[in-house]
């Protein structure tokens, strides 16, 4: 059973890698310009270990407690890059600050908590600001009009290192999502010192190819690699 799962995962990962490479080629970009983040929300440590065996090294987690348990279970494995991509609770900032990259900063209070956590560790926290492109009250993220102020706030903290933006557009057909991805890129390009904001985290299983064509440097892919997200642990 374990071998069958590993073989299936390897095949799905290879298919996603081929799609990423093809999208990069269509956009005239190098494959090295885009990092594939495997979204492992609801997947157990054994599944992450199988993905590591298949060659995936970067994983995105949504919940601090779930991620902490997986890190402990995989402490024997070197070379794992963990990203935090979910809503950040201030009381979990100390754990989230240990991620290789935080994708989902959305307000100044959380920024202060992450800055304090980074200061305690003596390690700057690399992060992205999440933008709510659709204006939906049910979605996290800062409104585009409020982004410049949050950018200034983050840059004023000594233990935060702002490297880009993230967005999760409303579910739609890939081509309908394209304008949102383009909007995030243009919003990034319009910020002060935009060259420092090199990362664009956008695109998931259903639309990552379009996101790459519009400039994504990080694509967050779960279902296309791991199958459905029913919790396994």
Order of alpha helices (4+ residues) and beta strands (2+ residues): alpha-beta-alpha-beta-alpha-beta-alpha-beta-alpha-beta-beta-alpha-beta-alpha-beta-alpha-beta-alpha
